[in-house]
Structure formats: structure tokens, C-alpha cells
Amino acid sequence: MRFKAGFTAGFAAGYVLGAKAGQERYQKIVETAKSLRDNPGVQRLTGEVNKTVSIGKDRVTEAAAAQASKAKEAVANVGRKGDGGDGKPDAGTPPTTMSGTSASSGTRSTSKP
């Protein structure tokens, strides 16, 4: 995205300067830009920059995928009973037992003899 913005700004500046200076100056600017673009040193540098950016993008993509995988696994493990997210039962968690409280009414069932 930065490259596009810089390219557009450079193009606009060149166009304005060329238009103000007249056709001859504009043609000189265009020729200078072409010779710069065709320069082997500039082409080599551009290739190296593109290669570095590509490698960096791949590394970031791999790291993001690994973090996303860890996050999905952590979210999936949140709702499991007796599981602290590490796949091992929690040592301090007592087993769940049924109480005498009715889940629907909230009252305790008692029987009188």
C-alpha cells in the first residue's frame, strides 16, 4: 500500500512539474525516470526488497496461523469440565454431584414420614 501511495505521489509531482515547465522539461523528466527504472542497480535493489518483503510476509503469515491455532484450541478447551486447557484434569476440582435441589423450581425436596 505504501508503494502505491509513493508511486502515485511521485507520478503526480512529475506530472505537475512537467506541465509547468512545458513539454521539453516533461520529456526530460520522463526520460530520467525511465533511465532510473532501467538501471541494473535499481532493478537489483528492487528485487532484493521484494524478496525480503516476501520472506517477511511468509514468516508473519506462519506466526499468525500458529497463534490462531493456539487461540482456537484454547477457546475449544474453555468449556470442558475438569480441564484447565492443558488436557489434564484439574487436581483441586471436586467431582460434580447431584444435590437435593430441584433445577426447575429451586426448592429442596423433602419427604415427611
Phi and psi restraints in degrees (value plus and minus 20) as a CYANA .aco file:
   2 ARG   PHI     -81.8   -41.8
   2 ARG   PSI     -60.4   -20.4
   3 PHE   PHI     -80.2   -40.2
   3 PHE   PSI     -64.0   -24.0
   4 LYS   PHI     -83.6   -43.6
   4 LYS   PSI     -61.9   -21.9
   5 ALA   PHI     -85.6   -45.6
   5 ALA   PSI     -63.4   -23.4
   6 GLY   PHI     -85.1   -45.1
   6 GLY   PSI     -61.0   -21.0
   7 PHE   PHI     -83.7   -43.7
   7 PHE   PSI     -64.5   -24.5
   8 THR   PHI     -83.8   -43.8
   8 THR   PSI     -63.2   -23.2
   9 ALA   PHI     -83.7   -43.7
   9 ALA   PSI     -62.8   -22.8
  10 GLY   PHI     -83.3   -43.3
  10 GLY   PSI     -62.2   -22.2
  11 PHE   PHI     -83.3   -43.3
  11 PHE   PSI     -65.1   -25.1
  12 ALA   PHI     -83.5   -43.5
  12 ALA   PSI     -63.8   -23.8
  13 ALA   PHI     -82.2   -42.2
  13 ALA   PSI     -63.9   -23.9
  14 GLY   PHI     -82.8   -42.8
  14 GLY   PSI     -59.1   -19.1
  15 TYR   PHI     -86.1   -46.1
  15 TYR   PSI     -66.2   -26.2
  16 VAL   PHI     -84.1   -44.1
  16 VAL   PSI     -67.3   -27.3
  17 LEU   PHI     -81.4   -41.4
  17 LEU   PSI     -61.0   -21.0
  18 GLY   PHI     -85.8   -45.8
  18 GLY   PSI     -59.1   -19.1
  19 ALA   PHI     -88.4   -48.4
  19 ALA   PSI     -59.2   -19.2
  20 LYS   PHI     -90.3   -50.3
  20 LYS   PSI     -57.0   -17.0
  21 ALA   PHI    -102.9   -62.9
  21 ALA   PSI     -32.2     7.8
  22 GLY   PHI      81.0   121.0
  22 GLY   PSI     155.5   195.5
  23 GLN   PHI     -83.7   -43.7
  23 GLN   PSI     -59.8   -19.8
  24 GLU   PHI     -83.3   -43.3
  24 GLU   PSI     -67.0   -27.0
  25 ARG   PHI     -85.3   -45.3
  25 ARG   PSI     -58.9   -18.9
  26 TYR   PHI     -80.7   -40.7
  26 TYR   PSI     -64.9   -24.9
  27 GLN   PHI     -83.4   -43.4
  27 GLN   PSI     -56.8   -16.8
  28 LYS   PHI     -85.8   -45.8
  28 LYS   PSI     -60.1   -20.1
  29 ILE   PHI     -83.5   -43.5
  29 ILE   PSI     -63.5   -23.5
  30 VAL   PHI     -82.6   -42.6
  30 VAL   PSI     -64.2   -24.2
  31 GLU   PHI     -83.4   -43.4
  31 GLU   PSI     -60.8   -20.8
  32 THR   PHI     -84.1   -44.1
  32 THR   PSI     -62.2   -22.2
  33 ALA   PHI     -83.6   -43.6
  33 ALA   PSI     -61.8   -21.8
  34 LYS   PHI     -84.6   -44.6
  34 LYS   PSI     -63.2   -23.2
  35 SER   PHI     -86.9   -46.9
  35 SER   PSI     -55.2   -15.2
  36 LEU   PHI     -85.4   -45.4
  36 LEU   PSI     -63.9   -23.9
  37 ARG   PHI     -84.8   -44.8
  37 ARG   PSI     -55.0   -15.0
  38 ASP   PHI    -105.1   -65.1
  38 ASP   PSI     -25.3    14.7
  39 ASN   PHI     -83.6   -43.6
  39 ASN   PSI     106.7   146.7
  40 PRO   PHI     -79.3   -39.3
  40 PRO   PSI     -55.8   -15.8
  41 GLY   PHI     -83.9   -43.9
  41 GLY   PSI     -62.0   -22.0
  42 VAL   PHI     -86.9   -46.9
  42 VAL   PSI     -61.1   -21.1
  43 GLN   PHI     -83.9   -43.9
  43 GLN   PSI     -61.6   -21.6
  44 ARG   PHI     -83.7   -43.7
  44 ARG   PSI     -65.1   -25.1
  45 LEU   PHI     -82.2   -42.2
  45 LEU   PSI     -62.7   -22.7
  46 THR   PHI     -81.8   -41.8
  46 THR   PSI     -62.1   -22.1
  47 GLY   PHI     -83.3   -43.3
  47 GLY   PSI     -62.1   -22.1
  48 GLU   PHI     -84.8   -44.8
  48 GLU   PSI     -62.1   -22.1
  49 VAL   PHI     -83.5   -43.5
  49 VAL   PSI     -65.3   -25.3
  50 ASN   PHI     -81.3   -41.3
  50 ASN   PSI     -59.9   -19.9
  51 LYS   PHI     -85.1   -45.1
  51 LYS   PSI     -64.9   -24.9
  52 THR   PHI     -82.7   -42.7
  52 THR   PSI     -63.7   -23.7
  53 VAL   PHI     -83.0   -43.0
  53 VAL   PSI     -61.0   -21.0
  54 SER   PHI     -83.6   -43.6
  54 SER   PSI     -63.6   -23.6
  55 ILE   PHI     -84.3   -44.3
  55 ILE   PSI     -64.0   -24.0
  56 GLY   PHI     -81.7   -41.7
  56 GLY   PSI     -60.6   -20.6
  57 LYS   PHI     -83.6   -43.6
  57 LYS   PSI     -62.3   -22.3
  58 ASP   PHI     -83.3   -43.3
  58 ASP   PSI     -62.3   -22.3
  59 ARG   PHI     -84.2   -44.2
  59 ARG   PSI     -63.3   -23.3
  60 VAL   PHI     -84.9   -44.9
  60 VAL   PSI     -60.4   -20.4
  61 THR   PHI     -82.8   -42.8
  61 THR   PSI     -63.6   -23.6
  62 GLU   PHI     -84.5   -44.5
  62 GLU   PSI     -63.7   -23.7
  63 ALA   PHI     -84.7   -44.7
  63 ALA   PSI     -61.3   -21.3
  64 ALA   PHI     -85.4   -45.4
  64 ALA   PSI     -59.5   -19.5
  65 ALA   PHI     -85.3   -45.3
  65 ALA   PSI     -60.1   -20.1
  66 ALA   PHI     -84.9   -44.9
  66 ALA   PSI     -63.1   -23.1
  67 GLN   PHI     -86.8   -46.8
  67 GLN   PSI     -58.5   -18.5
  68 ALA   PHI     -84.3   -44.3
  68 ALA   PSI     -59.5   -19.5
  69 SER   PHI     -83.6   -43.6
  69 SER   PSI     -63.8   -23.8
  70 LYS   PHI     -83.1   -43.1
  70 LYS   PSI     -61.2   -21.2
  71 ALA   PHI     -85.1   -45.1
  71 ALA   PSI     -62.9   -22.9
  72 LYS   PHI     -82.2   -42.2
  72 LYS   PSI     -61.3   -21.3
  73 GLU   PHI     -84.9   -44.9
  73 GLU   PSI     -62.1   -22.1
  74 ALA   PHI     -84.1   -44.1
  74 ALA   PSI     -61.6   -21.6
  75 VAL   PHI     -86.4   -46.4
  75 VAL   PSI     -58.9   -18.9
  76 ALA   PHI     -86.4   -46.4
  76 ALA   PSI     -51.4   -11.4
  77 ASN   PHI    -105.0   -65.0
  77 ASN   PSI     -28.7    11.3
  78 VAL   PHI     -83.2   -43.2
  78 VAL   PSI     -61.9   -21.9
  79 GLY   PHI    -104.7   -64.7
  79 GLY   PSI     -21.9    18.1
  80 ARG   PHI     -98.2   -58.2
  80 ARG   PSI     115.0   155.0
  81 LYS   PHI     -93.3   -53.3
  81 LYS   PSI     116.5   156.5
  82 GLY   PHI      48.2    88.2
  82 GLY   PSI      -1.9    38.1
  83 ASP   PHI    -144.3  -104.3
  83 ASP   PSI      99.4   139.4
  84 GLY   PHI    -105.7   -65.7
  84 GLY   PSI      -6.2    33.8
  85 GLY   PHI      74.5   114.5
  85 GLY   PSI     -28.5    11.5
  86 ASP   PHI    -124.5   -84.5
  86 ASP   PSI     -15.1    24.9
  87 GLY   PHI      66.9   106.9
  87 GLY   PSI     -22.5    17.5
  88 LYS   PHI    -131.0   -91.0
  88 LYS   PSI     122.8   162.8
  89 PRO   PHI     -85.5   -45.5
  89 PRO   PSI     125.8   165.8
  90 ASP   PHI     -91.2   -51.2
  90 ASP   PSI     112.0   152.0
  91 ALA   PHI     -92.2   -52.2
  91 ALA   PSI     -54.4   -14.4
  92 GLY   PHI    -110.2   -70.2
  92 GLY   PSI     -16.2    23.8
  93 THR   PHI    -113.4   -73.4
  93 THR   PSI      97.3   137.3
  94 PRO   PHI     -91.9   -51.9
  94 PRO   PSI     134.8   174.8
  95 PRO   PHI     -86.1   -46.1
  95 PRO   PSI     128.7   168.7
  96 THR   PHI     -98.3   -58.3
  96 THR   PSI     112.1   152.1
  97 THR   PHI    -144.7  -104.7
  97 THR   PSI     139.3   179.3
  98 MET   PHI    -102.0   -62.0
  98 MET   PSI     115.2   155.2
  99 SER   PHI    -120.8   -80.8
  99 SER   PSI     154.9   194.9
 100 GLY   PHI    -102.9   -62.9
 100 GLY   PSI     -13.7    26.3
 101 THR   PHI    -107.7   -67.7
 101 THR   PSI     113.6   153.6
 102 SER   PHI     -96.9   -56.9
 102 SER   PSI     111.4   151.4
 103 ALA   PHI     -89.7   -49.7
 103 ALA   PSI     -50.8   -10.8
 104 SER   PHI    -104.8   -64.8
 104 SER   PSI     -56.7   -16.7
 105 SER   PHI    -124.0   -84.0
 105 SER   PSI     -41.7    -1.7
 106 GLY   PHI      60.0   100.0
 106 GLY   PSI      -9.4    30.6
 107 THR   PHI    -127.7   -87.7
 107 THR   PSI     132.6   172.6
 108 ARG   PHI    -109.3   -69.3
 108 ARG   PSI     112.3   152.3
 109 SER   PHI    -102.7   -62.7
 109 SER   PSI     108.1   148.1
 110 THR   PHI    -148.1  -108.1
 110 THR   PSI     124.8   164.8
 111 SER   PHI    -136.6   -96.6
 111 SER   PSI     108.8   148.8
 112 LYS   PHI    -118.5   -78.5
 112 LYS   PSI     116.1   156.1
